[in-house]
Amino acid sequence: MSTSPSRGPKRPASWHGSVHLFPGQGDFSVGALTRAARAARAARAAHAARATRSDRLNPALREVFEQVDEVAVERGMRPLGPWLLGRQPPTGAELAQAATGSSQLALFGASMAVHRALSASVGAPTAVVGVSFGEIAALTAAGVLSVGDGARAAHDLAVVLSSCPGGLTLLGCSEQSARRLLDRTGAPDAVVAVVNDDRSVVIAGPVPALARIEKVADDTNVAAVRLRLPFSSHHPALAAQSEVFASSVRAYALAPARVPVYSAVAGRRYRPDDDLPRRLADCLVLPAVVPTALRQAAAHRPEVFFEAGTGDALASSARRVLSTSPAPPPVHAPLAEPDFPW
């Protein structure tokens, strides 16, 4: 099967044996979420006389954000569902300027809604993959956390991240090239934070160090983009913050996972004896290596991979990583594909 992105993919008679991919915070798009919600409303109105698969997304969004908003109100925030899904949704900048945790709760809610809509349409996934703090949604999708406690963990994370100085820069090169760039720049306090694929990595570190790295990258024709996130993560200097986050997650009940959960930070499938609060907190101090988790999940021989987020960066990495497989499965990013066949 082709792994190239499609504007209007034909939905096979059976899309079973799927893997759901939960991205981190670097590729969250408010616009993609609101456009998908509007499109689903329009499709529902056009087919009001009969149920269609286009009805799947908005009910899932409403159900998830009702639960997320209980937590938002509990934490002293405005309800996000009516704001995000209403007639005048916020821009990305407006959401970023809202109360601490708004962006994290919005991403968590969007990811869980896509997961639920896909599960209702084509069946529950046989495995899930969590990248960075997408692990909170991945564990929730697997039944380890309730939606309410997953939202609480997402808000706890946002509070901790507000005390994580520095930033994150996306580099358009391999991990090896990125490490050579760091050596050339002389920035020992910057680290490789995320390996997306053989053409894309994220660097974490103090803002002055990132500025120097971006300058050297530009001089050597390496694309460098500062992520619009006012914090650092996946950096060993954040050990104290990781302990705070682990302690907060220990307050929540954890159930056995219903499906395998693969972690890009742990580099493996989680085991029943894993200390999951500690493993989640590792996302603050350890790097995420996406190709490892993708290849491990591919061992389940799924028929399709879906990105349960608003963008398609993780799906693009999955296509690239899995393209070397003998029969690579298709990879879709539903909210980034206007004509995705729900």
C-alpha positions in Angstrom: 0.0 0.0 0.0 1.1 3.6 -0.6 2.2 5.5 2.4 2.0 8.9 0.8 -0.5 11.4 2.3 -3.9 11.6 0.6 -6.4 14.4 0.4 -9.3 12.0 0.1 -8.3 8.5 1.1 -10.6 5.7 0.1 -11.7 3.9 3.2 -11.1 0.2 2.9 -14.0 -2.2 3.7 -12.0 -3.0 6.9 -9.5 -0.7 8.7 -8.9 -3.0 11.7 -5.7 -3.7 13.6 -4.9 0.0 13.8 -2.2 1.8 15.9 -3.0 5.2 17.3 -0.1 7.7 17.6 -0.3 10.4 20.3 1.9 13.4 19.5 3.5 15.8 22.0 2.9 19.6 22.2 5.0 20.8 19.3 2.4 20.2 16.6 -0.8 21.3 18.2 -3.0 23.4 15.8 -6.2 25.1 17.1 -7.1 25.9 13.5 -7.1 22.3 12.5 -9.3 21.3 15.4 -11.9 24.1 14.8 -11.9 23.5 11.0 -12.6 19.8 11.5 -15.4 20.5 14.0 -17.0 23.0 11.5 -16.7 20.5 8.6 -18.2 17.7 10.8 -21.1 20.1 11.7 -21.7 20.9 8.0 -21.6 17.2 7.0 -24.1 16.4 9.8 -26.4 19.1 8.6 -26.2 17.9 5.0 -27.2 14.4 6.1 -29.6 15.2 9.0 -32.1 12.6 7.9 -29.7 9.7 8.4 -26.7 8.8 10.4 -23.4 8.9 8.6 -19.8 8.3 9.6 -19.3 12.1 9.4 -21.2 12.2 12.7 -18.4 10.5 14.6 -16.1 13.5 15.4 -18.3 16.1 16.9 -20.1 13.8 19.4 -16.6 12.6 20.5 -15.4 16.2 20.9 -18.5 17.1 22.9 -18.2 14.0 25.2 -14.5 14.4 25.8 -14.6 18.1 26.4 -17.5 17.8 28.9 -15.2 15.6 31.0 -12.2 17.8 30.4 -14.1 21.0 31.3 -15.1 19.5 34.7 -11.4 19.5 35.4 -10.9 22.9 33.9 -13.5 24.4 36.2 -12.1 22.4 39.2 -8.7 24.0 38.5 -10.2 27.5 38.2 -10.1 27.8 34.4 -12.8 28.7 31.9 -14.5 25.7 30.1 -12.7 25.0 26.9 -15.3 23.1 25.0 -17.7 25.9 24.3 -14.8 28.2 23.4 -12.9 25.8 21.1 -16.0 24.3 19.5 -18.2 27.4 19.4 -18.8 29.9 16.6 -15.9 32.1 17.5 -13.1 29.8 18.5 -9.7 31.2 19.8 -6.7 31.6 17.7 -3.6 29.7 18.7 -2.2 32.9 20.2 -5.3 33.6 22.2 -5.3 30.0 23.6 -1.6 30.4 24.5 -2.3 33.6 26.4 -5.2 32.0 28.3 -4.8 30.5 31.8 -1.9 28.1 32.4 -2.9 24.6 31.2 -5.3 25.8 28.5 -3.2 24.6 25.6 -2.3 21.3 27.3 -6.0 20.5 28.1 -7.0 21.4 24.5 -4.4 19.1 23.0 -5.3 16.3 25.5 -9.0 16.7 24.7 -8.4 16.8 20.9 -6.3 13.7 21.0 -8.8 11.8 23.1 -11.7 12.9 20.8 -9.9 11.7 17.7 -9.1 8.4 19.4 -12.7 7.9 20.4 -14.1 8.9 17.0 -11.7 6.5 15.2 -12.5 3.7 17.7 -16.2 4.2 17.0 -15.7 4.2 13.3 -13.1 1.5 12.7 -12.6 -0.2 16.0 -10.3 0.2 19.0 -6.6 0.2 18.3 -4.5 -2.9 18.9 -1.7 -0.7 20.3 -0.9 3.0 21.1 2.3 5.0 20.9 3.0 8.0 23.1 5.5 10.6 22.1 6.7 13.0 24.8 3.7 14.2 26.8 1.4 12.6 24.3 1.9 9.7 26.7 -0.7 11.1 29.0 -3.4 10.7 26.2 -1.9 7.4 25.1 -2.2 5.9 28.6 -5.7 7.4 28.9 -6.7 5.8 25.6 -5.4 2.5 26.9 -7.5 2.8 30.0 -4.7 3.3 32.5 -6.0 6.8 33.4 -9.6 8.0 33.4 -10.3 11.0 31.1 -10.7 13.1 34.2 -7.4 12.1 35.7 -5.7 12.3 32.3 -6.9 15.9 32.1 -5.6 16.5 35.7 -2.2 15.1 34.8 -2.1 17.3 31.7 -2.9 20.4 33.8 -0.3 19.3 36.4 2.2 19.1 33.6 1.4 22.6 32.4 2.0 24.0 35.9 5.4 22.2 36.1 6.4 23.3 32.6 5.8 26.9 33.5 8.9 26.5 35.8 11.0 24.9 33.1 13.3 27.6 31.6 14.6 27.5 28.1 13.1 26.5 24.8 13.0 24.0 22.0 14.2 24.2 18.4 13.3 21.9 15.5 16.2 21.1 13.2 15.8 19.6 9.7 18.6 17.0 9.9 19.5 13.6 11.3 20.4 13.0 15.0 24.1 12.6 14.0 24.1 15.9 12.1 22.4 17.6 15.0 25.1 16.3 17.5 27.8 17.6 15.1 26.1 20.9 15.0 26.0 21.1 18.8 29.7 20.3 19.0 30.5 22.9 16.4 28.4 25.5 18.2 30.0 24.8 21.6 26.7 24.6 23.5 27.2 21.9 26.1 24.0 22.9 27.9 21.9 22.1 24.8 20.8 18.5 24.1 19.0 16.4 21.5 15.5 16.2 23.0 13.5 14.4 20.4 14.4 12.3 17.4 11.5 12.4 15.0 13.1 10.5 12.1 16.3 10.6 10.1 15.5 14.2 8.9 14.0 15.9 11.9 15.2 16.4 15.6 14.3 18.8 18.4 17.0 20.4 20.5 16.4 21.6 24.1 18.4 24.1 26.1 18.7 27.7 27.3 17.4 30.3 24.9 20.8 31.9 24.2 22.3 28.5 23.3 19.4 27.8 21.0 19.9 31.2 19.3 23.6 30.3 18.7 22.7 26.9 17.3 20.1 28.4 15.0 22.7 30.8 13.6 25.2 28.0 12.9 22.4 25.9 11.4 21.5 28.7 9.1 25.1 29.1 8.1 25.3 25.4 7.2 21.9 25.3 5.4 20.2 23.3 8.1 16.6 24.4 8.6 16.0 25.6 12.2 12.6 26.7 13.7 12.1 27.7 17.3 9.0 26.0 18.6 6.3 28.3 19.9 6.5 26.7 23.4 7.6 28.9 26.3 9.5 26.1 28.1 12.1 23.4 27.7 11.6 19.6 28.2 13.6 16.4 27.7 16.5 18.0 29.4 18.6 16.5 32.3 18.6 19.9 34.1 14.9 19.5 34.8 15.3 16.7 37.4 13.6 18.7 40.2 10.6 19.5 38.0 10.3 15.8 37.0 10.1 14.8 40.7 7.3 17.3 41.2 5.4 16.0 38.2 5.9 12.3 39.3 4.5 13.1 42.7 1.4 14.8 41.2 0.6 11.7 39.0 0.9 9.4 42.0 -2.4 10.9 43.3 -4.3 9.3 40.5 -5.6 5.7 40.2 -3.9 3.7 37.6 -5.5 0.6 36.0 -3.9 -2.1 33.9 -3.5 -1.1 30.2 -6.1 -2.7 27.9 -3.8 -2.5 24.9 0.0 -2.3 24.5 1.4 1.2 25.2 4.7 2.0 23.5 6.8 4.9 24.8 9.2 6.9 22.7 11.0 8.0 25.9 11.2 4.6 27.5 12.1 3.1 24.1 9.8 0.1 24.7 6.4 -1.2 25.6 5.3 -0.5 29.2 5.2 -3.5 31.5 2.7 -4.1 34.3 5.4 -3.5 36.9 6.5 -0.1 35.5 6.3 2.9 37.8 4.2 4.9 35.4 4.3 8.2 37.3 8.1 8.0 37.2 8.1 7.0 33.5 5.8 9.9 32.6 8.0 12.3 34.5 11.0 10.9 32.5 9.6 12.9 29.6 11.0 16.0 31.3 14.6 14.7 31.6 15.1 12.0 29.0 15.0 12.2 25.1 12.2 10.7 23.0 13.3 8.5 20.1 10.2 8.2 17.9 11.5 5.6 15.3 12.1 3.0 18.0 8.6 3.1 19.3 7.1 3.2 15.8 9.1 0.1 14.7 8.1 -1.8 17.9 4.4 -1.0 17.3 4.7 -2.0 13.7 5.5 -5.5 14.9 1.8 -5.9 15.7 1.3 -5.8 11.9 -1.5 -3.2 11.9 -3.4 -2.4 8.8 -3.2 1.3 9.4 -1.6 4.0 11.6 -3.6 7.0 12.7 -2.2 10.2 14.3 -4.5 11.1 17.2 -3.7 14.8 17.2 -4.4 18.0 15.2 -1.4 18.0 13.0 0.5 15.6 10.7 4.1 15.8 11.8 4.1 12.5 13.7 2.3 10.9 10.8 4.9 12.2 8.4 7.6 10.7 10.6 5.8 7.4 10.7 5.6 7.3 6.9 9.3 8.0 6.6 10.3 5.5 9.3 8.1 2.7 8.1 8.8 3.2 4.4 11.6 0.7 4.7 9.3 -2.1 5.8 8.5 -4.8 3.2 4.8 -3.8 3.2 4.5 -0.5 5.0 0.9 0.3 6.2 -0.8 3.5 5.3 -0.5 6.3 7.8 -3.3 9.0 8.2 -3.6 12.2 10.2 -7.5 12.6 10.2 -7.7 16.2 11.4 -5.0 17.3 8.9 -6.9 15.6 6.0 -10.0 17.6 5.0 -11.7 14.7 3.3 -10.8 12.0 5.8 -13.5 9.3 5.6 -14.7 9.1 9.2 
